[in-house]
Amino acid sequence: MSAMDQGAVPPSGSWTHSFEEDEPGGVLVYRPTHTFAFPPTRGGRDTIVFGAGGELSEHAQGPDDRLQARPGRWIARGMNRFTLGGTADAPERSIEIIEAGADILKIRKH
């Protein structure tokens, strides 16, 4: 597990939910979007793209089964916690980063 500190920033780049790997206690597992070999799924996969300077884009399956992007922001809150969203299309909510590495991101939503 990668240690993070109060000044930590979330991992950069695009991360896709690997729901097959989710863990007990509400831990959601994300993998790098462009390099991980995800198994096929009918339900689609949510993606979070963390940009530099607080930019955020979340992609979720829409009513027509295509991914729809929701722009937003991320704000570091300390203790590995971040606020995501903050726009009309992406309401504000908090996450805690449990583990962050080059090939895995584990979060818990609060």
N, CA, C and O of each residue as an XYZ file, in Angstrom:
440
protein
N       0.843     -1.180      0.000
C       0.000      0.000      0.000
C       0.881      1.233      0.000
O       1.880      1.297      0.717
N       0.513      2.193     -0.793
C       1.250      3.434     -0.885
C       0.815      4.362      0.248
O      -0.374      4.624      0.425
N       1.782      4.852      1.004
C       1.460      5.791      2.075
C       1.145      7.145      1.475
O       1.815      7.594      0.544
N       0.130      7.789      2.007
C      -0.240      9.120      1.551
C      -0.204     10.027      2.766
O      -0.342      9.564      3.898
N      -0.019     11.311      2.536
C       0.012     12.236      3.660
C      -1.073     13.283      3.505
O      -1.857     13.250      2.557
N      -1.109     14.213      4.449
C      -2.174     15.205      4.444
C      -2.131     16.106      3.222
O      -3.160     16.669      2.849
N      -0.981     16.261      2.589
C      -0.887     17.080      1.392
C      -1.007     16.269      0.124
O      -0.698     16.764     -0.960
N      -1.451     15.030      0.241
C      -1.494     14.118     -0.899
C      -2.493     14.586     -1.947
O      -3.470     15.271     -1.646
N      -2.219     14.198     -3.169
C      -3.153     14.430     -4.260
C      -3.613     13.062     -4.752
O      -2.889     12.079     -4.602
N      -4.805     12.986     -5.337
C      -5.255     11.684     -5.833
C      -4.387     11.245     -7.005
O      -3.711     12.070     -7.618
N      -4.399      9.979     -7.314
C      -3.637      9.516     -8.471
C      -4.101     10.252     -9.717
O      -5.277     10.596     -9.834
N      -3.202     10.492    -10.632
C      -3.583     11.176    -11.858
C      -4.003     10.160    -12.905
O      -3.718      8.969    -12.780
N      -4.669     10.630    -13.918
C      -5.051      9.786    -15.028
C      -6.425      9.173    -14.881
O      -7.214      9.555    -14.017
N      -6.689      8.216    -15.745
C      -7.998      7.600    -15.863
C      -8.036      6.251    -15.149
O      -7.181      5.393    -15.367
N      -9.052      6.080    -14.287
C      -9.217      4.870    -13.479
C     -10.626      4.331    -13.674
O     -11.606      5.068    -13.562
N     -10.718      3.020    -13.972
C     -12.010      2.388    -14.246
C     -12.332      1.371    -13.153
O     -11.463      0.640    -12.680
N     -13.614      1.349    -12.765
C     -14.083      0.489    -11.684
C     -13.994     -0.978    -12.099
O     -14.592     -1.388    -13.095
N     -13.251     -1.753    -11.335
C     -13.128     -3.198    -11.530
C     -13.977     -3.866    -10.450
O     -13.455     -4.429     -9.488
N     -15.293     -3.792    -10.631
C     -16.227     -4.194     -9.572
C     -16.083     -5.647     -9.144
O     -16.483     -6.014     -8.039
N     -15.512     -6.477    -10.018
C     -15.299     -7.875     -9.644
C     -14.317     -8.009     -8.477
O     -14.320     -9.014     -7.766
N     -13.486     -6.997     -8.291
C     -12.461     -7.029     -7.248
C     -12.856     -6.258     -5.985
O     -12.079     -6.215     -5.032
N     -14.038     -5.653     -5.959
C     -14.460     -4.895     -4.783
C     -14.317     -5.748     -3.527
O     -14.435     -6.972     -3.574
N     -14.063     -5.084     -2.411
C     -13.802     -5.773     -1.151
C     -14.876     -5.452     -0.117
O     -15.583     -4.453     -0.243
N     -14.996     -6.290      0.896
C     -15.955     -6.012      1.975
C     -15.675     -4.651      2.616
O     -14.559     -4.136      2.549
N     -16.696     -4.088      3.229
C     -16.543     -2.811      3.907
C     -16.671     -1.625      2.969
O     -16.291     -0.509      3.324
N     -17.204     -1.858      1.769
C     -17.426     -0.753      0.845
C     -16.194     -0.279      0.102
O     -16.173      0.849     -0.391
N     -15.161     -1.113      0.007
C     -13.940     -0.740     -0.710
C     -14.135     -1.030     -2.191
O     -14.368     -2.173     -2.585
N     -14.037      0.022     -3.013
C     -14.181     -0.088     -4.457
C     -12.800     -0.129     -5.091
O     -11.920      0.645     -4.716
N     -12.604     -1.030     -6.051
C     -11.311     -1.208     -6.691
C     -11.365     -0.634     -8.106
O     -12.260     -0.949     -8.889
N     -10.388      0.213     -8.410
C     -10.249      0.807     -9.746
C      -8.900      0.402    -10.315
O      -7.924      0.230     -9.585
N      -8.865      0.252    -11.635
C      -7.640     -0.109    -12.356
C      -7.393      0.910    -13.460
O      -8.323      1.595    -13.886
N      -6.139      1.021    -13.934
C      -5.854      1.976    -15.016
C      -6.703      1.656    -16.260
O      -6.719      0.524    -16.743
N      -7.388      2.655    -16.748
C      -8.336      2.486    -17.844
C      -7.697      1.909    -19.103
O      -8.263      1.013    -19.729
N      -6.539      2.407    -19.474
C      -5.980      2.088    -20.783
C      -5.006      0.918    -20.790
O      -4.571      0.497    -21.862
N      -4.649      0.378    -19.620
C      -3.650     -0.691    -19.605
C      -4.120     -1.977    -18.926
O      -3.446     -3.001    -19.033
N      -5.253     -1.949    -18.233
C      -5.727     -3.148    -17.540
C      -6.665     -3.940    -18.457
O      -7.481     -3.354    -19.168
N      -6.548     -5.263    -18.439
C      -7.392     -6.134    -19.265
C      -8.662     -6.485    -18.492
O      -8.710     -7.503    -17.801
N      -9.688     -5.643    -18.610
C     -10.951     -5.875    -17.922
C     -11.718     -7.005    -18.599
O     -11.732     -7.094    -19.826
N     -12.363     -7.877    -17.802
C     -13.223     -8.884    -18.429
C     -14.470     -8.207    -19.015
O     -14.850     -7.123    -18.572
N     -15.104     -8.838    -20.003
C     -16.326     -8.259    -20.582
C     -17.423     -8.133    -19.525
O     -17.496     -8.923    -18.584
N     -18.275     -7.118    -19.704
C     -19.417     -6.923    -18.813
C     -20.569     -6.322    -19.602
O     -20.360     -5.551    -20.538
N     -21.769     -6.678    -19.221
C     -22.944     -6.093    -19.873
C     -23.336     -4.767    -19.241
O     -23.977     -3.933    -19.881
N     -22.955     -4.575    -17.996
C     -23.406     -3.400    -17.256
C     -22.575     -2.150    -17.438
O     -22.959     -1.092    -16.939
N     -21.460     -2.227    -18.126
C     -20.607     -1.053    -18.268
C     -19.772     -0.829    -17.021
O     -19.969     -1.479    -15.995
N     -18.851      0.090    -17.128
C     -17.938      0.391    -16.017
C     -17.808      1.896    -15.846
O     -17.635      2.634    -16.816
N     -17.894      2.338    -14.604
C     -17.677      3.751    -14.305
C     -16.186      4.064    -14.357
O     -15.350      3.218    -14.039
N     -15.868      5.284    -14.757
C     -14.486      5.732    -14.850
C     -14.347      7.092    -14.182
O     -15.224      7.947    -14.303
N     -13.236      7.283    -13.474
C     -12.892      8.576    -12.878
C     -11.571      9.021    -13.496
O     -10.604      8.260    -13.535
N     -11.541     10.262    -13.979
C     -10.316     10.825    -14.543
C      -9.896     12.000    -13.665
O     -10.570     13.029    -13.616
N      -8.759     11.827    -12.965
C      -8.209     12.875    -12.112
C      -7.234     13.705    -12.930
O      -6.278     13.162    -13.485
N      -7.456     14.988    -13.014
C      -6.549     15.880    -13.725
C      -5.739     16.711    -12.758
O      -6.046     16.778    -11.567
N      -4.718     17.333    -13.270
C      -3.883     18.219    -12.453
C      -4.682     19.450    -12.047
O      -5.586     19.875    -12.766
N      -4.356     20.008    -10.920
C      -4.981     21.256    -10.491
C      -6.429     21.134    -10.068
O      -7.144     22.135    -10.021
N      -6.877     19.926     -9.758
C      -8.232     19.762     -9.249
C      -9.285     19.414    -10.278
O     -10.458     19.291     -9.928
N      -8.908     19.250    -11.539
C      -9.903     18.866    -12.535
C     -10.322     17.407    -12.329
O      -9.538     16.578    -11.866
N     -11.565     17.118    -12.680
C     -12.120     15.788    -12.511
C     -13.161     15.555    -13.599
O     -13.919     16.461    -13.949
N     -13.193     14.357    -14.122
C     -14.237     13.963    -15.057
C     -14.678     12.564    -14.666
O     -13.855     11.658    -14.530
N     -15.980     12.393    -14.488
C     -16.526     11.088    -14.149
C     -17.377     10.615    -15.316
O     -18.166     11.376    -15.876
N     -17.207      9.354    -15.672
C     -17.935      8.782    -16.800
C     -18.755      7.607    -16.289
O     -18.214      6.673    -15.697
N     -20.057      7.656    -16.520
C     -20.956      6.582    -16.092
C     -21.902      6.267    -17.242
O     -22.150      7.102    -18.112
N     -22.419      5.059    -17.227
C     -23.328      4.620    -18.267
C     -24.616      5.416    -18.204
O     -25.227      5.544    -17.143
N     -25.025      5.951    -19.344
C     -26.248      6.734    -19.428
C     -27.438      5.874    -19.807
O     -27.309      4.657    -19.940
N     -28.601      6.497    -19.984
C     -29.819      5.747    -20.298
C     -29.760      5.014    -21.644
O     -30.500      4.055    -21.863
N     -28.884      5.466    -22.538
C     -28.763      4.791    -23.840
C     -27.534      3.876    -23.890
O     -27.085      3.492    -24.970
N     -26.992      3.530    -22.715
C     -25.858      2.615    -22.549
C     -24.514      3.200    -22.967
O     -23.499      2.510    -22.871
N     -24.475      4.433    -23.421
C     -23.194      5.067    -23.730
C     -22.686      5.773    -22.478
O     -23.467      6.211    -21.633
N     -21.350      5.876    -22.377
C     -20.781      6.602    -21.245
C     -21.068      8.087    -21.380
O     -20.931      8.664    -22.459
N     -21.463      8.692    -20.282
C     -21.703     10.127    -20.239
C     -20.737     10.751    -19.255
O     -20.582     10.272    -18.132
N     -20.088     11.825    -19.682
C     -19.097     12.509    -18.843
C     -19.767     13.570    -17.980
O     -20.661     14.287    -18.429
N     -19.313     13.653    -16.725
C     -19.735     14.715    -15.813
C     -18.475     15.411    -15.320
O     -17.670     14.807    -14.611
N     -18.298     16.664    -15.687
C     -17.126     17.379    -15.189
C     -17.312     17.739    -13.721
O     -18.435     17.850    -13.230
N     -16.211     17.914    -13.046
C     -16.260     18.294    -11.643
C     -14.884     18.720    -11.159
O     -14.010     19.057    -11.958
N     -14.701     18.702     -9.856
C     -13.441     19.087     -9.222
C     -13.125     18.089     -8.125
O     -14.025     17.432     -7.602
N     -11.846     17.968     -7.771
C     -11.467     17.241     -6.570
C     -10.761     18.216     -5.644
O     -10.037     19.105     -6.094
N     -10.976     18.044     -4.357
C     -10.354     18.898     -3.340
C      -9.790     17.986     -2.261
O     -10.513     17.154     -1.713
N      -8.501     18.135     -1.949
C      -7.871     17.364     -0.876
C      -8.371     17.875      0.468
O      -8.405     19.082      0.707
N      -8.759     16.953      1.344
C      -9.261     17.297      2.677
C      -8.339     16.821      3.787
O      -8.597     17.085      4.962
N      -7.269     16.123      3.432
C      -6.343     15.596      4.430
C      -6.735     14.193      4.857
O      -7.875     13.771      4.662
N      -5.785     13.473      5.441
C      -6.020     12.117      5.929
C      -6.528     11.197      4.810
O      -7.397     10.356      5.042
N      -5.983     11.361      3.596
C      -6.338     10.546      2.430
C      -7.788     10.700      1.995
O      -8.323      9.828      1.310
N      -8.429     11.793      2.382
C      -9.820     12.044      2.005
C      -9.890     13.188      0.999
O      -9.136     14.160      1.058
N     -10.842     13.023      0.067
C     -11.015     14.000     -0.998
C     -12.499     14.244     -1.218
O     -13.316     13.336     -1.065
N     -12.842     15.475     -1.576
C     -14.193     15.797     -1.986
C     -14.204     15.805     -3.505
O     -13.348     16.420     -4.140
N     -15.185     15.113     -4.082
C     -15.346     15.056     -5.531
C     -16.649     15.724     -5.912
O     -17.596     15.742     -5.125
N     -16.704     16.272     -7.110
C     -17.944     16.832     -7.637
C     -17.992     18.324     -7.467
O     -17.048     19.037     -7.806
N     -19.101     18.790     -6.938
C     -19.258     20.210     -6.691
C     -19.832     20.977     -7.865
O     -19.685     22.198     -7.933
N     -20.491     20.283     -8.800
C     -21.172     20.959     -9.899
C     -22.624     20.492     -9.920
O     -22.994     19.553     -9.215
N     -23.434     21.150    -10.726
C     -24.848     20.773    -10.810
C     -25.012     19.341    -11.297
O     -25.931     18.644    -10.869
N     -24.121     18.891    -12.197
C     -24.208     17.538    -12.738
C     -23.540     16.495    -11.849
O     -23.805     15.302    -11.995
N     -22.686     16.923    -10.938
C     -21.951     15.992    -10.073
C     -21.989     16.513     -8.646
O     -21.114     17.280     -8.246
N     -23.003     16.102     -7.864
C     -23.098     16.584     -6.492
C     -21.852     16.233     -5.677
O     -21.176     15.240     -5.946
N     -21.572     17.043     -4.707
C     -20.381     16.863     -3.878
C     -20.507     15.635     -2.980
O     -21.542     15.411     -2.353
N     -19.436     14.844     -2.931
C     -19.361     13.702     -2.027
C     -17.905     13.447     -1.689
O     -17.008     13.987     -2.335
N     -17.671     12.626     -0.680
C     -16.313     12.395     -0.194
C     -15.879     10.961     -0.459
O     -16.687     10.033     -0.447
N     -14.576     10.808     -0.698
C     -13.981      9.487     -0.803
C     -12.741      9.454      0.084
O     -12.151     10.487      0.398
N     -12.369      8.260      0.473
C     -11.113      8.020      1.188
C     -10.297      7.062      0.329
O     -10.800      6.020     -0.091
N      -9.045      7.408      0.067
C      -8.179      6.522     -0.690
C      -7.535      5.545      0.285
O      -6.793      5.943      1.184
N      -7.829      4.264      0.094
C      -7.330      3.194      0.949
C      -5.957      2.738      0.476
O      -5.055      2.504      1.281
N      -5.809      2.614     -0.848
C      -4.552      2.172     -1.438
C      -4.400      2.820     -2.807
O      -5.368      2.940     -3.558
N      -3.183      3.235     -3.123
C      -2.904      3.835     -4.425
C      -1.555      3.338     -4.916
O      -0.544      3.463     -4.225
N      -1.551      2.781     -6.100
C      -0.322      2.302     -6.718
C      -0.408      2.529     -8.220
O      -1.387      3.082     -8.722
N       0.616      2.099     -8.924
C       0.643      2.300    -10.375
C      -0.449      1.507    -11.079
O      -0.907      1.904    -12.150
N      -0.879      0.379    -10.484
C      -1.851     -0.469    -11.164
C      -3.134     -0.713    -10.368
O      -3.956     -1.544    -10.755
N      -3.309      0.011     -9.253
C      -4.519     -0.195     -8.456
C      -4.847      1.071     -7.662
O      -3.967      1.796     -7.198
N      -6.141      1.298     -7.531
C      -6.656      2.397     -6.707
C      -7.842      1.837     -5.932
O      -8.811      1.368     -6.529
N      -7.769      1.883     -4.611
C      -8.866      1.411     -3.763
C      -9.411      2.610     -3.011
O      -8.669      3.351     -2.366
N     -10.741      2.788     -3.105
C     -11.374      3.907     -2.422
C     -12.578      3.421     -1.631
O     -13.117      2.343     -1.879
N     -12.985      4.245     -0.673
C     -14.221      4.028      0.065
C     -14.989      5.342     -0.010
O     -14.459      6.407      0.307
N     -16.248      5.249     -0.435
C     -17.079      6.448     -0.497
C     -17.662      6.735      0.874
O     -17.995      5.822      1.628
N     -17.779      8.020      1.184
C     -18.369      8.443      2.474
C     -19.572      9.317      2.237
O     -20.203      9.771      3.191
